[in-house]
Amino acid sequence: MKERRRAPRHRCRLRAEIRCGSQRYEASLLEVSLSGLSLQAGVALAQGDPVELAIEGQVRVKALAWHAHRLKRPGPAAYKIGMMLAEVGPDYEALVARVAGRPAARPRPEAATASRVPAAGPSALSALRALNGSATGNASEAAPARTASAPAARAAARRGAPPLPSKRPSWWRLRLEERNGARSRVVTLAAPTKEAAVAGSLAEAGPDWEVLDVAPAS
């Protein structure tokens, strides 16, 4: 069955180190996303093995090995290992954006109201939702008072004016349990909504797992 991913993966070639207990293994990071990553290493990990990763000696990530297969090539054994995120920080999110080629853009004048919204807290999320709703449902209300007339604004839109930036996804922590087994896992991923986080975790884990609990990651 073809694997489906909610978060797109971006290819890269970054130096990484796998820390599994007292063991250290050199690795090359091959892909990154907001729900998982893959790397190449000279060690095979079993599904569910918890590891810590140091990417470029700076970005720290806790992850769970999910699948591994040996690469068919001469020389010492090498494995491609796919991992699900278990614990990350904002530096990893910045790394994904950098690899994807999406540096933080300067705020546009018509989106200046978004820059005044607090970065955290329920009120900030409500303000962002209200901003996005006005941008999609009633563009004339979202425009500043100094903008040109409505016909001129529509003409500018037809000329290819860039849309308002989309809302930044939130991080969610989910607890998964194997349907016909005793194993359970806690994973962390980024998604715009709770429902999208559940769908993304199940797409990564596969049909043998179910989500027991989901909550915003602190």
C-alpha positions in Angstrom: 0.0 0.0 0.0 1.4 3.4 -0.9 2.4 5.5 2.1 0.5 8.7 2.6 1.9 11.7 4.5 0.1 14.7 5.7 3.3 16.8 6.1 5.5 17.1 3.0 9.0 15.9 3.3 12.0 17.9 2.0 15.2 16.4 0.9 18.5 17.4 2.5 21.9 16.2 3.3 22.9 17.2 6.8 25.2 15.7 9.4 23.5 14.0 12.3 24.4 11.9 15.3 22.1 9.1 16.7 22.2 8.7 20.4 20.7 5.5 21.6 21.5 5.0 25.3 25.3 5.2 25.7 25.8 4.4 22.0 26.6 7.1 19.4 26.3 6.6 15.6 27.2 9.0 12.8 24.3 9.5 10.3 23.3 11.6 7.4 19.9 13.3 7.5 18.1 12.7 4.2 14.6 14.1 4.6 12.8 16.3 7.2 9.2 17.3 7.8 6.9 18.5 10.6 5.8 14.9 11.4 8.9 12.8 10.8 12.3 12.4 9.2 14.6 9.9 7.6 18.3 9.3 7.7 21.0 7.0 6.6 23.2 5.2 9.2 25.3 2.1 9.6 23.0 0.7 12.3 19.6 -0.9 12.0 17.1 0.2 14.6 13.9 -1.8 15.5 10.5 -0.2 15.3 9.7 1.8 18.4 13.4 2.3 19.5 13.6 5.7 21.2 16.6 7.8 20.1 17.9 11.3 20.4 19.3 13.1 17.4 21.8 15.9 17.2 21.5 17.6 13.8 24.5 19.7 12.7 25.6 19.6 16.3 22.9 22.1 17.3 19.3 21.0 16.7 18.1 18.4 19.2 15.3 16.0 18.5 13.8 13.0 20.3 12.3 10.5 17.9 11.1 6.9 17.5 12.5 4.6 14.8 9.6 3.4 12.7 11.0 1.5 9.8 14.4 0.6 8.4 15.7 -1.2 5.4 19.1 -2.0 4.2 20.4 -0.1 1.2 21.6 -2.3 -1.7 25.1 -1.1 -2.3 28.6 -2.5 -2.0 30.7 -1.9 1.1 29.7 -1.7 4.8 26.1 -2.2 5.6 24.0 1.0 5.5 20.3 1.5 6.4 17.7 4.1 5.6 15.6 4.7 8.8 12.3 6.5 8.9 11.4 8.1 12.2 8.4 9.7 13.9 9.0 12.8 16.1 8.5 12.4 19.8 9.8 15.7 21.1 11.1 18.7 19.3 11.7 22.4 19.8 11.2 25.6 17.7 14.8 25.2 16.3 13.6 22.0 14.5 10.7 23.8 12.9 13.1 26.6 11.8 15.3 23.9 10.3 12.4 22.4 8.3 11.5 25.9 7.0 15.1 26.5 6.0 15.5 23.2 4.2 12.2 23.8 2.4 13.5 27.1 1.2 10.8 29.1 3.1 12.7 31.8 5.1 10.6 34.0 7.3 9.1 36.7 5.1 8.9 40.3 6.1 5.3 41.3 6.9 3.4 43.0 4.0 1.6 46.3 4.7 -1.9 44.8 4.2 -1.1 42.1 6.7 0.4 44.4 9.4 -2.5 43.6 11.8 -1.2 40.1 12.0 2.1 41.2 13.4 0.4 42.8 16.4 -1.3 39.5 17.4 0.5 37.9 20.4 2.6 34.8 19.6 1.0 32.5 22.2 -2.2 32.0 24.3 -5.9 31.3 23.5 -6.6 34.9 22.6 -3.8 34.9 20.0 -5.2 31.8 18.4 -8.7 33.4 18.3 -7.3 36.5 16.7 -5.4 34.5 14.1 -8.6 32.5 13.3 -10.6 35.8 13.0 -7.9 37.2 10.7 -7.8 34.2 8.5 -11.6 34.1 8.4 -11.9 37.7 7.3 -9.2 37.2 4.7 -11.0 34.3 3.1 -14.6 35.1 3.8 -14.7 39.0 3.3 -11.6 40.5 1.8 -13.0 44.0 1.8 -13.3 44.0 5.7 -9.7 42.7 6.1 -8.2 45.5 3.9 -6.8 48.7 5.5 -8.9 51.9 5.3 -6.2 53.5 3.1 -6.4 50.9 0.3 -7.7 51.8 -3.1 -11.3 51.3 -4.2 -12.8 47.8 -4.4 -12.6 47.7 -8.3 -8.9 48.7 -8.1 -8.3 46.0 -5.4 -9.9 43.4 -7.6 -7.8 44.4 -10.5 -4.7 44.1 -8.4 -5.7 40.6 -7.3 -6.1 39.7 -11.0 -2.6 40.9 -11.7 -1.3 38.3 -9.3 -1.0 40.1 -5.9 0.3 37.5 -3.4 -2.3 36.1 -0.9 -2.1 36.7 2.9 0.2 34.3 4.6 -1.4 31.1 6.0 -1.7 30.4 9.7 1.4 28.8 11.3 0.6 25.2 12.2 0.5 24.2 15.9 2.4 21.4 17.6 0.3 18.5 18.9 1.3 15.5 21.2 -0.6 12.3 20.6 -0.6 8.9 22.4 -1.0 5.9 20.1 -1.7 2.3 20.9 -1.3 -0.8 18.8 -4.7 -2.3 18.1 -3.7 -6.0 18.5 -0.7 -5.5 20.8 0.5 -4.0 24.0 2.7 -1.3 22.6 2.0 2.4 22.9 3.8 5.5 21.7 3.8 9.2 22.2 4.5 11.3 19.1 4.7 15.0 18.4 3.8 16.6 15.1 2.7 19.9 13.6 -0.7 20.4 12.1 -3.2 23.2 11.6 -6.0 21.5 13.6 -6.5 18.6 16.0 -8.2 16.5 13.4 -5.3 17.0 11.0 -2.8 16.0 13.7 -4.8 12.7 14.3 -4.9 12.0 10.5 -1.2 12.7 10.1 -0.1 10.5 13.0 -2.2 7.6 11.7 -0.9 8.1 8.1 2.6 7.8 9.5 2.0 4.9 11.9 -0.2 2.8 9.7 -3.5 1.0 10.1 -2.5 -1.2 13.0 -2.4 1.8 15.4 -5.1 4.0 16.9 -5.0 7.4 18.6 -6.0 7.4 22.3 -5.3 11.0 23.3 -4.3 14.2 21.6 -3.4 17.6 23.2 -1.5 20.7 22.3 2.2 20.3 22.9 3.5 22.7 25.5 
